[in-house]
Amino acid sequence: MKKAQLLNEIMGVPKAVDFWVDYFSLIVTGLAKGLVSRDEIQIADVDYVNDEGEKVQEQAYRVRADISGKEFMNWVLKVGGYSDLNDLFNDPRFKQFPLYNPTLSVTLLFVPKEILKLERNVNIESPDFVEAHHSFDSTKKSISRVGKNQIFVNQGFGFQIYLPVEQLDNLDTESLRKQIKPTISHELTHAYEAYHRVTTTSDPYQGRESILNAAVKLMSDDKYPQWRDFLHLVYLHLGFEINARVTQLYYEVKDKNIETTDEFLDAVKKSTVWREVKMLENFNADEFIKSFKKKNLGLGDMIQDLGKQLERKTQGLPAIHNIKDPKKGMQHLIQGWDYILQLLNHDLTKMGVYKGKLMDFVPQKAMDDPYHFFKFFEERFHKKAQKFKRKIYRIGSLAMDKSITQ
């Protein structure tokens, strides 16, 4: 293993991802350039209140492209100057992470600059304005072969990018490529870890953390804002999310010409990733319980919630009721959480693919007294925040030592 790769692996940034970050950023940018020249761009009116308190109506634009795995690989061959697939397969960088035929969707949303500033108090070229996902079908094999070459297949990626409306007629591709790289690296880290798992254990899941991740999605509810925020912290403290965010942060700071530790720390503390670390670090069970309350629902919200609960019932999920008493509301949610964990235990066991440990029942004392439930997670969040910080600090030397990163 080369020195640069070894140091990257030790410090938490998988070097094998670099190869694909470059290609994905070039392909996404190339697709974006083609999208803005299309005639069939969707247009919608958007209303917002400006800094002067005035109601303003302007237009937003949306355009999307989906490409197949074969089209994606054709882009790679063309951009990389490969003569054919065998030429690509023989590239040592491809062999490290042999991603093959991934599907890709790219959506561009052009909105008034004022809305971007109101939505998030960050630079409009920030990675915060890029949303993404990595997906795979656990019912299909993810490892295959073309001749003697092992390949990683049945993977999908999607990117939704928010841009100021001015760029619809004058897209800054260099700025866009720089903006999307951190988010691309985040999703590719997820994919790389999945590849590593499946080649070593044949299990695409990440143990109990996969169950927690699924439970977060199945138990989220807007009637209880604090519960929704708590579930977001459960998601943030998962090991694979920490790893992906460390890689993401590395790509945010690596090209900033950072020379000193102080410059590195300054860049880190301005990042969304650091704000997420602090959210984990600052969670307090006592304060959470004291502030817990349900959201007052209007008639429209109540009708919408009724539809959601009926849908949950058809899916075999527990209903999330609108309970006024805070303690009873928390107990109700914790009971639902426990039910979901056991449901996931059953479903994963039945599928026969999952090889990790199953989730334990929520202890009765935590069911009876929500303090014990949230105190358990407070301790987990704080420990993971410290681990998160250590990983972040370790990439400082990578960001500052250009001889290593080049």
C-alpha positions in Angstrom: 0.0 0.0 0.0 1.4 3.4 -1.0 2.2 5.9 1.7 -0.6 8.3 0.7 -3.2 5.6 0.7 -1.9 4.2 4.0 -2.1 7.6 5.7 -5.6 8.2 4.3 -6.9 4.9 5.5 -5.4 5.4 9.0 -6.8 8.9 9.3 -10.3 7.8 8.2 -10.5 9.0 4.6 -10.7 6.0 2.2 -8.2 6.8 -0.7 -10.1 4.4 -3.0 -12.9 7.0 -3.0 -10.7 9.7 -4.7 -10.8 8.0 -8.1 -14.6 8.0 -8.2 -15.0 11.5 -6.7 -13.2 12.9 -9.7 -15.3 11.0 -12.2 -18.6 11.6 -10.5 -18.0 15.3 -10.2 -17.0 15.5 -13.9 -20.1 13.5 -15.0 -22.5 15.3 -12.8 -21.2 18.7 -13.9 -21.3 17.5 -17.6 -24.9 16.4 -17.1 -25.8 19.8 -15.5 -24.3 21.7 -18.4 -26.5 19.7 -20.8 -29.6 20.1 -18.6 -29.5 23.9 -18.6 -29.6 24.0 -22.4 -32.8 22.0 -22.6 -36.1 23.5 -23.6 -38.3 21.3 -21.4 -37.5 23.0 -18.0 -40.2 22.9 -15.4 -41.3 26.3 -14.0 -43.1 27.1 -10.7 -44.0 30.2 -8.8 -42.4 30.6 -5.4 -43.5 33.0 -2.6 -41.2 34.3 0.2 -40.8 37.2 2.5 -37.6 39.3 1.9 -35.4 41.0 4.4 -37.6 44.0 4.4 -40.6 42.0 5.4 -42.3 42.2 1.9 -44.0 39.3 0.2 -42.3 38.5 -3.1 -43.3 36.1 -5.8 -40.7 34.9 -8.3 -40.1 31.8 -10.4 -38.1 28.7 -9.7 -36.9 26.1 -12.3 -36.4 22.4 -12.2 -34.7 20.0 -14.6 -33.6 16.4 -14.1 -31.7 13.7 -15.9 -31.3 9.9 -15.2 -28.6 7.8 -16.8 -28.3 4.1 -16.9 -25.2 2.2 -15.6 -24.1 1.6 -19.2 -24.3 5.3 -20.0 -22.4 6.1 -16.8 -19.5 3.7 -17.8 -19.4 5.2 -21.3 -18.9 8.6 -19.6 -16.0 7.1 -17.5 -14.3 5.6 -20.5 -14.6 8.9 -22.5 -13.6 11.2 -19.7 -10.8 8.9 -18.5 -9.4 8.3 -22.0 -9.7 4.5 -21.7 -9.7 2.5 -24.9 -12.3 0.0 -23.6 -13.6 -1.6 -20.4 -10.6 -3.9 -20.1 -8.3 -0.8 -20.1 -10.4 0.5 -17.2 -10.4 -2.8 -15.4 -6.6 -2.9 -15.5 -6.4 0.5 -13.8 -5.1 -0.2 -10.2 -7.4 2.6 -8.9 -10.4 0.9 -10.3 -9.4 -2.4 -8.8 -9.4 -0.8 -5.3 -13.1 0.0 -5.7 -14.5 -1.7 -8.8 -17.8 0.2 -9.0 -19.5 -0.9 -12.2 -22.7 0.3 -14.0 -24.1 2.5 -11.2 -27.3 4.4 -12.1 -27.2 8.1 -11.6 -29.9 10.8 -11.3 -29.2 14.5 -11.2 -31.8 17.2 -10.4 -31.1 20.9 -10.6 -33.3 23.4 -8.8 -32.7 27.0 -9.7 -34.3 29.3 -7.1 -34.0 33.0 -6.2 -30.8 33.7 -4.3 -32.8 35.3 -1.4 -34.5 32.0 -0.7 -31.2 30.1 -0.5 -29.9 32.7 2.0 -33.1 32.5 4.0 -33.1 28.7 4.0 -29.6 28.3 5.3 -27.3 31.0 6.7 -24.3 29.8 4.6 -22.5 30.6 1.4 -24.7 29.8 -1.6 -21.9 27.7 -3.0 -21.8 25.6 0.1 -22.2 21.7 -0.1 -25.2 22.3 2.2 -27.2 23.0 -0.9 -26.5 19.6 -2.3 -28.7 16.7 -1.3 -27.8 13.1 -2.2 -28.5 9.4 -1.6 -26.8 6.1 -2.2 -29.0 3.0 -2.6 -28.8 -0.7 -3.3 -31.1 -3.6 -3.7 -30.4 -6.1 -1.0 -32.3 -8.8 -2.9 -29.8 -8.7 -5.7 -26.1 -9.7 -5.7 -23.7 -6.8 -5.4 -20.6 -8.7 -6.3 -20.2 -10.1 -9.9 -17.5 -10.7 -12.4 -16.7 -9.7 -16.0 -14.2 -12.3 -17.1 -11.6 -12.5 -14.3 -12.5 -9.1 -13.0 -14.5 -8.7 -9.8 -17.0 -5.8 -10.0 -19.4 -4.1 -7.5 -22.9 -3.8 -9.1 -26.5 -2.8 -8.5 -25.7 0.5 -6.9 -27.6 3.8 -7.4 -26.7 7.5 -6.7 -28.9 10.6 -6.8 -28.0 14.2 -6.4 -30.3 17.2 -6.0 -28.5 20.6 -6.3 -29.9 24.0 -5.4 -28.5 26.9 -7.4 -29.3 30.6 -7.7 -31.6 31.3 -10.6 -29.0 33.5 -12.2 -27.0 30.4 -13.0 -29.7 29.0 -15.3 -28.3 31.2 -18.1 -24.7 31.2 -17.0 -23.8 28.0 -15.2 -20.4 28.1 -13.4 -19.3 24.5 -14.0 -16.0 24.9 -12.1 -17.7 26.3 -9.1 -20.4 23.6 -9.3 -17.8 20.8 -9.4 -16.1 22.2 -6.4 -19.4 22.5 -4.6 -20.6 18.9 -5.2 -17.3 17.1 -4.4 -17.8 16.9 -0.6 -21.3 15.4 -1.0 -20.2 13.0 -3.7 -17.4 11.8 -1.4 -19.9 11.3 1.4 -22.1 9.0 -0.7 -19.2 7.2 -2.2 -17.8 6.5 1.3 -21.1 4.7 2.1 -20.8 2.7 -1.1 -17.1 1.9 -0.5 -17.9 0.7 3.0 -20.7 -1.5 1.6 -18.3 -3.0 -0.9 -15.8 -3.7 1.8 -18.5 -5.4 4.0 -20.0 -7.5 1.3 -16.5 -8.8 0.1 -15.5 -9.7 3.6 -18.8 -10.9 5.2 -21.3 -11.2 2.3 -23.6 -9.1 4.5 -24.6 -5.7 3.0 -25.8 -4.4 6.4 -23.8 -2.7 9.2 -25.0 -4.7 12.1 -27.2 -3.0 14.7 -26.6 0.4 13.2 -28.4 -0.6 10.1 -31.4 -1.4 12.3 -31.2 1.9 14.1 -31.0 3.7 10.8 -34.2 2.0 9.5 -35.9 2.7 12.8 -35.2 6.4 12.6 -36.9 6.6 9.2 -39.9 4.5 10.4 -40.5 6.5 13.6 -40.1 10.1 12.5 -43.2 12.3 13.0 -43.7 16.0 12.7 -46.2 16.2 15.6 -43.3 15.9 18.0 -40.5 18.3 16.8 -38.2 17.4 19.7 -38.6 13.7 18.9 -37.8 14.4 15.2 -34.7 16.2 16.3 -33.7 13.4 18.6 -34.0 10.8 15.8 -31.8 13.0 13.7 -29.1 12.7 16.4 -29.6 8.9 16.5 -28.9 9.0 12.7 -25.9 11.3 13.1 -24.2 9.2 15.8 -24.1 6.1 13.6 -20.6 5.0 12.7 -21.1 5.0 8.9 -22.5 8.5 9.0 -19.6 9.7 11.0 -17.1 8.2 8.5 -19.0 9.7 5.6 -19.0 13.1 7.2 -15.3 13.0 7.9 -14.6 12.2 4.3 -17.0 15.0 3.3 -15.2 17.5 5.5 -11.9 16.5 4.1 -13.0 17.3 0.6 -14.4 20.7 1.9 -11.0 21.7 3.4 -8.4 20.0 1.2 -8.4 22.7 -1.5 -8.5 25.7 0.8 -4.7 26.2 0.8 -4.6 25.6 4.6 -1.1 26.0 6.0 -1.6 26.1 9.8 -3.5 24.3 12.5 -5.4 27.5 13.3 -6.5 27.8 9.7 -7.7 24.2 9.7 -9.6 24.6 12.9 -11.2 27.8 11.6 -12.4 26.1 8.5 -13.7 23.1 10.4 -15.7 25.2 12.9 -17.4 27.0 10.0 -18.6 23.7 8.6 -22.0 21.9 8.9 -20.2 18.8 10.0 -18.8 20.6 13.0 -22.3 21.9 13.9 -23.5 18.3 13.8 -20.7 17.2 16.2 -21.8 20.0 18.6 -25.4 18.9 18.4 -24.4 15.4 19.6 -22.1 16.8 22.2 -24.7 19.2 23.6 -27.6 16.8 23.9 -28.9 16.8 27.5 -31.6 14.3 28.6 -32.9 16.6 31.4 -33.3 19.6 29.1 -34.8 17.5 26.4 -37.5 16.1 28.7 -38.3 19.6 30.1 -38.7 21.1 26.6 -40.7 18.2 25.2 -44.2 19.1 23.8 -46.4 18.2 20.9 -47.0 20.5 18.0 -50.5 22.2 17.8 -52.1 20.9 14.6 -54.4 22.9 12.4 -57.2 21.3 10.5 -55.1 20.7 7.4 -52.3 19.2 9.5 -54.8 16.9 11.2 -56.2 15.7 7.9 -52.7 15.1 6.5 -51.7 13.2 9.7 -54.8 11.0 9.5 -53.6 9.9 6.1 -50.1 9.2 7.4 -51.5 7.1 10.2 -53.7 5.1 7.9 -50.7 4.5 5.7 -48.6 3.3 8.7 -51.4 0.9 9.6 -51.4 -0.7 6.1 -47.6 -1.1 6.4 -47.9 -2.9 9.7 -46.3 0.1 11.6 -47.5 1.3 15.0 -49.6 4.5 14.9 -48.1 7.7 16.4 -50.9 9.4 18.3 -51.3 13.0 19.1 -50.9 12.9 22.9 -51.1 16.2 24.9 -49.4 15.0 28.1 -45.6 15.2 27.5 -44.6 12.2 29.6 -47.3 10.0 28.1 -46.3 11.3 24.6 -42.7 10.3 25.2 -43.8 6.9 26.6 -46.0 6.3 23.5 -43.1 7.1 21.2 -40.6 4.9 23.1 -43.1 2.0 23.0 -43.4 2.6 19.2 -39.6 2.6 18.9 -39.3 -0.7 20.7 -42.0 -2.2 18.5 -40.2 -1.1 15.4 -36.9 -2.5 16.5 -38.5 -5.9 17.2 -40.3 -5.7 13.8 -37.0 -5.1 12.1 -35.3 -7.9 14.0 -38.0 -10.3 12.7 -37.9 -9.0 9.1 -34.1 -9.1 8.8 -33.9 -12.6 10.3 -36.6 -13.8 7.8 -34.7 -12.4 4.8 -31.7 -14.5 5.7 -29.1 -12.0 4.6 -28.4 -10.1 7.8 -25.6 -11.6 9.8 -25.2 -9.1 12.6 -26.6 -9.0 16.2 -30.3 -8.2 16.7 -31.5 -5.3 18.8 -32.4 -5.7 22.4 -35.8 -4.9 23.9 -36.0 -1.4 25.5 -35.7 -2.1 29.2 -38.9 -1.7 31.2 -37.6 1.0 33.4 -36.9 3.1 30.2 -40.5 2.4 29.0 -41.8 3.6 32.4 -39.6 6.6 32.8 -38.4 8.3 29.6 -35.4 9.8 31.4 -33.6 6.5 31.4 -34.2 6.1 27.7 -32.9 9.5 26.7 -30.1 9.4 29.3 -28.8 6.2 27.6 -28.7 8.0 24.3 -27.1 11.1 25.8 -24.2 9.0 26.9 -23.9 7.4 23.4 -24.1 10.7 21.7 -21.4 12.2 23.9 -19.0 9.2 23.3 -19.7 9.3 19.5 -19.1 13.1 19.5 -15.6 12.6 21.0 -14.9 9.9 18.4 -16.2 12.2 15.7 -13.8 15.0 16.9 -10.8 12.7 17.0 -11.4 11.7 13.4 -11.8 15.3 12.3 -8.6 16.4 14.0 -6.7 13.6 12.4 -7.5 14.8 8.9 -5.9 18.1 9.6 -2.4 16.8 8.8 -3.8 15.4 5.5 -5.3 18.7 4.6 -2.1 20.6 5.4 0.4 18.1 3.9 0.1 18.5 0.1 2.8 16.0 -0.5 0.5 13.3 1.0 -2.7 14.3 -0.7 -1.3 14.7 -4.1 
